[in-house]
Amino acid sequence: MKKTITISLLTLGTAFISAQAKEDSIQFNKISTEILNNGKGYEELRELTKNIGHRLSGSEAYEKSVQWAAQKLRDAGADKVWLQEVMIPVWVRGKESLYIKTSGGSWKSLKMLSLGNSEGTAGKDVSGDIIMVKSLEEYDKLPAEKVKDKIVFFNYPFNQGNVQTFISYRESGAYRRTAASLTAKKGGKFAIIRSLSSAFDDIPHTGNMRYEENIVKIPAVTIGNTTADELEALLKNQNVTAKLNSNCGMKEEKLSHSVIGEITGKKDQNVIVVGGHLDSWDVGEGAHDDGSGIVQSIEVLRTFKKLGIQNNHTIRAVCFANEENGTKGGKQYGKTAKDNHEKHLFAIESDAGGFSPRGISLEMDDAKRNQIKSWVNLFLPYGVYNFEGKYSGSDVAPLHEMGVPTAELVPEPQRYFDIHHTAEDTFEKVNRRELLLGSTVMTQLIYMIDKNW
């Protein structure tokens, strides 16, 4: 009799799980059908990129995007929308140029971009002979006398061998961040880096750099892959002189805002965050980075409202300020949440482009990871299979430090670093269905978190 009862209980348990999975699968389909047919994210991205354009922190365009995002959250049906104050750094690019010449030759203009947060030359020409290194290790071995008064060209190529392009990006990132201070320590005049780019083209990629304390602030600029190859070839058999003139530099901090909208929880006020960053670099249109993440996050709220999904917990969409050159929006959000004693259950950021979703990276304890991974069969029909990553976005990092489980949407990565931080990051590079599939998967995940946590 005992064995019969045990078997019956197991059978009932299996039937319950099967029925539950079927119910979730039906809800996943409703979410997908609604977003792919009626999603507004693609047209909203068109508005953001074409009517406002790139949105560097502190710029007039960024302030316009704040009002735009607040209105879109209201249109999506958010119960509450507000602006969160944050002090942000203000960096201005200004006019800039880079020329090179060989012995006896004439000056030739190169395509270039100053790195974000770099100081410039105050509108004056700064010139010197170029020396090239292929790695940080090679540079470390150079004595200071060989670097003094020179321009250092850090010619480290993006590793094409990594299938996961974000690995190559992280490897190359050290050059962008440190080149200026490393050069200054040995008396160099300015630094040139090969762009952090997977493309075989001549498009320079900007991005944030940092200065070490108590080290003179010299300029750092970036050039595209084709130009880097040509410069390398020239340097193999002759001296090359570079001349930089740039007006970029940091200004005083400015009061700005992140934009927040939420749907109040029916059971409690515990918060689930979905977000992206509203700012972008001052080239291109900031479409993949990170206009896509913004409209995907707004779409989550809109879909919950449209389908009448009664969320247990408060679902909050956050359009973070200043991710690109300071992450002040994410830091302020985390501080405010802590000061207000808000309980956050989960936070996910979309900041890897609007390409087709392939996975969700989970930065949390094993119990939570395994629970989410147990839902993989629900996500497989939507092309999402990779739950092995253990990282999350920089804007939600302060929440993770507070013990909140965090995550990041993982889109198809092969094309992202062709256009990342460049003038090529435009609306035309985003595919409607791929963008809306990202919205779909984020909404499905938030639905499961809200229901089961």
C-alpha positions in Angstrom: 0.0 0.0 0.0 2.8 2.4 0.9 4.5 1.8 -2.4 1.3 2.4 -4.3 0.7 5.7 -2.5 4.3 6.8 -3.2 3.9 6.0 -6.9 0.6 7.9 -7.0 2.1 11.0 -5.4 5.0 10.9 -7.9 2.5 10.6 -10.7 0.5 13.5 -9.4 3.7 15.6 -9.0 4.8 14.8 -12.6 1.3 15.7 -13.9 1.4 19.0 -12.0 4.8 19.9 -13.4 3.7 19.0 -16.9 0.5 21.1 -16.5 2.5 24.0 -15.2 5.1 23.8 -18.0 2.2 23.7 -20.5 0.6 26.8 -18.9 4.0 28.6 -19.0 4.5 27.6 -22.6 1.1 29.0 -23.5 2.0 32.3 -21.8 5.4 32.4 -23.6 3.5 32.1 -26.9 1.1 34.9 -26.0 4.0 37.2 -25.1 5.9 36.3 -28.3 2.8 36.7 -30.5 1.9 40.1 -29.0 5.4 41.6 -29.3 6.3 40.2 -32.8 2.9 41.4 -34.2 2.3 44.6 -32.2 5.6 45.6 -30.5 6.5 49.2 -30.6 10.2 49.0 -29.9 11.4 49.2 -33.5 9.5 52.4 -34.2 10.4 53.8 -30.9 14.1 53.1 -31.7 13.6 54.9 -35.0 12.3 58.0 -33.1 15.1 57.9 -30.6 17.9 57.6 -33.1 16.5 59.7 -36.0 14.8 62.5 -34.0 17.3 62.8 -31.2 20.4 60.9 -32.4 23.5 60.2 -30.4 23.2 61.1 -26.7 26.4 61.8 -24.9 26.0 62.4 -21.2 25.6 66.2 -20.5 24.6 67.0 -24.0 21.4 68.7 -25.1 20.5 65.6 -27.0 20.7 63.5 -23.9 18.4 65.8 -22.0 15.9 65.5 -24.9 16.1 61.7 -24.6 15.2 61.9 -20.9 11.9 63.6 -21.7 11.3 61.2 -24.6 11.9 58.1 -22.4 9.6 59.4 -19.7 6.8 59.8 -22.2 7.3 56.4 -23.7 7.1 54.8 -20.3 3.8 56.6 -19.7 2.6 55.5 -23.1 3.5 51.9 -22.2 1.2 52.0 -19.2 3.6 52.5 -16.3 1.7 53.2 -13.1 4.4 55.6 -12.0 7.2 57.5 -14.0 9.9 59.6 -12.4 13.3 61.1 -13.0 16.1 60.2 -10.7 18.7 62.9 -10.1 22.3 62.0 -10.8 25.5 64.1 -11.1 27.3 63.2 -14.3 30.7 64.0 -15.9 30.6 66.1 -19.0 33.1 65.4 -21.7 33.3 67.4 -25.0 35.0 66.2 -28.2 35.4 69.3 -30.3 37.4 69.5 -33.5 40.2 67.0 -33.9 42.7 65.8 -36.5 45.6 63.4 -36.8 48.3 63.5 -39.5 51.3 61.4 -40.2 54.3 61.7 -42.5 57.4 59.8 -43.4 60.9 61.3 -43.9 60.8 63.6 -46.8 57.1 63.1 -47.3 54.0 65.3 -46.9 51.4 65.1 -44.1 48.6 62.6 -44.6 45.3 62.8 -42.7 44.2 59.7 -40.8 40.7 58.7 -39.7 40.7 58.9 -36.0 38.6 59.5 -32.8 39.8 60.7 -29.5 38.9 58.2 -26.7 36.2 59.2 -24.4 37.3 61.3 -21.3 40.6 62.0 -22.9 42.2 65.4 -22.6 43.2 67.0 -25.9 46.0 69.3 -27.0 44.1 72.6 -26.3 43.9 73.2 -30.0 47.7 73.2 -30.5 49.7 70.8 -32.7 51.6 68.1 -30.8 54.0 66.0 -32.8 56.7 63.4 -32.5 58.0 60.2 -33.9 55.9 57.1 -33.5 57.1 53.9 -31.8 55.0 50.7 -32.1 54.4 47.9 -29.6 52.2 44.9 -30.1 51.5 44.1 -26.4 51.6 45.6 -22.9 54.3 43.2 -22.1 56.4 44.5 -24.9 55.8 48.1 -23.8 56.7 47.3 -20.2 60.2 46.2 -21.4 60.9 49.6 -23.1 63.2 51.9 -21.1 61.8 55.4 -20.5 64.5 57.0 -22.6 63.1 55.2 -25.7 59.6 56.5 -25.0 60.3 60.1 -23.9 58.9 62.7 -26.4 57.6 59.9 -28.6 54.1 58.9 -29.6 53.3 55.3 -28.6 51.2 53.2 -31.0 49.6 50.2 -29.2 48.9 47.9 -32.0 47.2 45.0 -30.3 44.7 43.3 -32.7 41.2 42.1 -31.7 41.5 38.3 -31.3 39.6 36.8 -34.2 40.0 33.3 -32.8 37.5 33.7 -30.0 34.0 32.6 -31.0 32.6 34.6 -28.1 33.6 38.1 -29.2 33.1 39.6 -25.8 36.2 37.7 -24.6 38.2 39.4 -27.3 36.8 42.8 -26.3 37.7 42.3 -22.7 41.3 41.3 -23.7 41.7 44.4 -25.9 40.0 46.7 -23.4 43.1 47.1 -21.3 44.8 49.0 -24.1 42.0 51.5 -24.4 41.8 52.1 -20.7 45.5 52.4 -19.8 47.4 53.5 -22.9 47.5 57.2 -22.0 48.7 56.8 -18.5 51.3 54.2 -19.5 52.7 56.4 -22.1 52.8 59.4 -19.8 54.7 57.5 -17.1 57.6 57.2 -19.5 57.4 60.7 -20.9 55.5 60.1 -24.2 53.5 62.8 -25.8 50.3 60.9 -26.6 49.0 57.4 -27.4 47.4 55.8 -30.4 45.6 52.5 -30.1 44.2 50.1 -32.7 40.4 50.1 -32.3 38.7 47.4 -30.4 37.1 46.1 -33.5 36.2 42.8 -35.1 35.8 44.4 -38.5 38.3 44.5 -41.4 37.6 48.2 -42.2 38.9 51.7 -41.5 36.3 52.8 -39.0 37.7 54.1 -35.7 36.0 53.0 -32.4 35.9 55.3 -29.5 35.2 54.3 -25.9 36.1 55.2 -22.3 39.6 55.6 -21.1 41.0 56.3 -17.6 43.8 58.4 -16.1 45.8 57.2 -13.1 46.0 59.6 -10.2 49.0 61.8 -10.1 50.0 61.1 -13.7 50.0 63.8 -16.3 46.9 63.7 -18.5 48.0 63.2 -22.1 45.8 62.5 -25.2 44.7 59.1 -26.4 43.2 58.5 -29.8 42.1 55.5 -31.8 42.4 54.4 -35.4 40.6 51.8 -37.5 42.1 48.4 -38.4 43.0 49.3 -42.0 44.9 52.4 -40.9 46.6 50.4 -38.2 47.8 47.8 -40.7 49.1 50.6 -43.0 50.9 52.3 -40.2 52.5 49.1 -39.0 53.8 48.5 -42.6 55.3 52.0 -42.7 57.0 51.6 -39.4 58.8 48.4 -40.4 61.3 50.2 -42.6 61.2 54.0 -41.9 60.5 56.7 -39.3 57.0 58.0 -39.1 56.0 61.3 -37.4 52.5 62.0 -36.1 50.8 65.3 -35.4 47.7 65.6 -33.3 45.4 68.6 -32.8 42.4 68.2 -30.6 40.0 70.3 -28.5 38.4 67.5 -26.3 38.4 67.6 -22.6 36.4 67.3 -19.3 34.1 70.1 -18.1 32.4 70.5 -14.8 29.9 67.9 -13.6 26.2 68.5 -14.4 22.9 67.5 -12.8 21.0 65.1 -15.0 18.6 62.2 -14.7 18.0 58.5 -15.2 14.4 57.7 -16.2 12.3 55.1 -14.3 8.8 53.7 -14.8 7.1 50.8 -13.0 4.0 48.6 -12.7 3.1 48.2 -9.1 3.1 44.7 -7.7 -0.2 43.1 -6.7 1.3 41.1 -3.9 4.1 43.2 -2.6 6.5 46.1 -3.4 9.6 43.9 -4.0 11.2 45.1 -7.2 12.3 43.4 -10.4 14.4 45.6 -12.6 14.7 45.5 -16.4 16.9 48.2 -18.0 19.4 49.6 -20.4 21.4 52.8 -20.7 19.9 55.9 -22.3 23.2 57.7 -23.1 25.5 56.8 -26.0 28.8 58.0 -27.5 28.8 61.1 -29.6 29.2 59.3 -32.9 26.6 57.3 -34.8 23.1 57.1 -33.4 23.5 54.8 -30.4 21.1 52.3 -31.9 22.6 49.0 -30.8 24.4 50.6 -27.9 22.1 51.1 -26.2 18.9 52.4 -27.7 18.0 48.7 -28.3 18.2 48.0 -24.6 16.0 51.0 -23.8 13.2 50.1 -26.1 13.3 46.5 -25.2 12.9 47.4 -21.5 10.0 49.7 -22.2 8.4 46.9 -24.2 8.4 44.6 -21.2 6.1 47.0 -19.3 3.9 47.6 -22.3 3.4 43.8 -22.9 2.5 43.1 -19.3 -0.1 45.8 -19.5 -1.4 44.8 -22.9 -1.8 41.2 -22.0 -3.3 41.9 -18.6 -0.6 39.9 -16.8 -1.1 40.5 -13.0 2.4 40.9 -11.7 3.0 39.9 -8.1 6.0 42.1 -7.6 6.7 45.6 -8.8 8.3 45.5 -12.3 10.5 48.5 -12.9 12.1 49.7 -16.2 15.2 51.8 -15.7 16.8 53.9 -18.4 20.2 54.5 -16.8 22.2 57.7 -17.3 25.9 57.9 -18.0 26.9 54.3 -18.6 29.4 55.1 -21.2 31.8 57.4 -19.5 31.1 57.2 -15.8 28.3 54.6 -14.8 27.0 57.3 -12.5 23.3 56.4 -13.2 23.7 52.8 -12.1 25.7 53.8 -9.0 23.1 56.4 -8.0 20.3 53.9 -8.6 22.0 51.4 -6.3 22.7 54.0 -3.6 19.1 55.2 -3.7 17.7 51.7 -3.5 19.9 51.0 -0.5 19.1 54.3 1.2 15.3 53.6 0.7 15.6 50.1 2.0 14.0 48.7 -1.2 14.1 45.0 -1.6 15.1 44.0 -5.1 14.5 40.4 -6.2 16.2 40.5 -9.6 17.7 42.8 -12.2 18.5 42.3 -15.8 20.2 44.7 -18.3 20.2 44.6 -22.1 23.4 46.2 -23.3 24.9 44.0 -25.9 23.0 45.0 -29.0 19.7 44.4 -30.6 20.6 41.2 -32.4 18.8 37.8 -32.0 18.8 36.6 -28.4 20.9 33.5 -27.8 21.1 33.3 -24.0 20.9 34.9 -20.6 24.0 35.4 -18.4 23.3 34.8 -14.7 25.3 36.4 -11.9 23.8 34.8 -8.8 24.0 31.9 -6.5 23.8 28.3 -7.8 20.3 27.7 -6.4 18.9 30.7 -8.4 21.0 29.8 -11.5 19.8 26.2 -11.5 16.2 27.3 -11.1 16.4 29.6 -14.2 18.4 27.0 -16.1 15.6 24.5 -15.4 13.3 26.7 -17.7 15.6 26.2 -20.7 13.0 24.1 -22.6 10.6 27.0 -22.5 13.2 29.3 -24.1 14.5 26.9 -26.7 11.7 27.5 -29.2 12.8 31.2 -29.2 16.4 30.4 -30.0 17.7 30.9 -26.5 19.9 28.1 -25.2 23.0 29.6 -23.5 22.7 30.1 -19.7 26.3 29.4 -18.8 27.6 33.0 -18.5 28.2 34.4 -15.0 28.3 38.2 -15.6 25.8 41.0 -15.8 25.7 44.6 -17.0 27.6 47.5 -15.4 24.5 49.4 -14.5 23.1 46.6 -12.4 26.5 45.9 -10.8 25.8 48.0 -7.7 22.7 45.9 -7.1 24.7 42.8 -7.4 27.1 44.1 -4.8 24.1 44.5 -2.5 23.3 40.8 -3.0 20.7 41.1 -5.7 20.7 38.3 -8.4 21.6 40.0 -11.7 21.6 39.0 -15.3 22.3 40.2 -18.9 20.6 39.4 -22.1 23.1 37.6 -24.5 22.3 38.4 -28.1 24.1 36.9 -31.1 27.6 38.5 -30.7 29.3 38.1 -34.1 28.5 41.6 -35.6 28.4 43.7 -32.5 32.0 44.8 -32.4 32.0 45.7 -36.0 30.0 48.8 -35.1 30.3 49.2 -31.4 31.2 52.8 -30.4 31.4 54.0 -34.0 29.6 56.2 -36.5 28.2 53.0 -38.0 26.0 52.3 -35.0 22.8 53.5 -36.7 19.1 52.5 -36.8 19.6 50.9 -40.2 21.9 48.3 -38.6 19.0 47.0 -36.3 16.6 44.3 -37.6 13.0 44.6 -36.4 12.5 40.9 -35.7 15.8 40.4 -33.9 15.1 43.5 -31.7 11.6 42.3 -30.8 12.8 38.8 -30.1 15.1 40.3 -27.5 12.1 42.1 -26.0 10.2 38.8 -26.1 12.8 36.8 -24.2 13.2 39.6 -21.5 9.5 39.7 -21.0 9.2 35.9 -20.7 12.0 35.8 -18.2 10.5 38.6 -16.1 7.2 36.7 -16.2 8.9 33.6 -14.8 10.8 35.5 -12.1 7.7 37.3 -11.0 5.7 34.1 -10.9 8.2 31.9 -9.1 10.3 34.1 -6.8 
